[in-house]
Amino acid sequence: MLRNILLIGLTSLLVACGTTEPLLRVETQEVKVPVPVACKSEIPSRPTLNVPKLKTTDTVYDKAKAYVADSKLRDGYERELLAALLSCK
């Protein structure tokens, strides 16, 4: 009788050591979901340009000066608009 109990105990120990990994595996995954965010940047004010203020009697030098100044004003305005747009991404 003692021999049978000892044999059952050793057999159960050997069976327990021979088990494989469980079939169910838990993995944590990160999923990125876009979340809408309200844009709080202000639209820059439009600059007043000099070219519409020119008169026909102005010299070529004055007209060229006005066009260059307007070009720089417009570049600055476009950069401000781009910065406001990119801050909303």
Residue pairs with C-beta under 8 A, 6 or more apart in sequence:
39 87
39 88
41 83
41 84
41 87
41 88
42 84
43 81
43 84
44 77
44 80
44 81
44 84
46 77
47 73
47 74
47 76
47 77
49 70
49 73
49 74
50 66
50 69
50 70
51 63
51 66
51 67
51 70
53 66
54 62
54 63
54 66
58 66
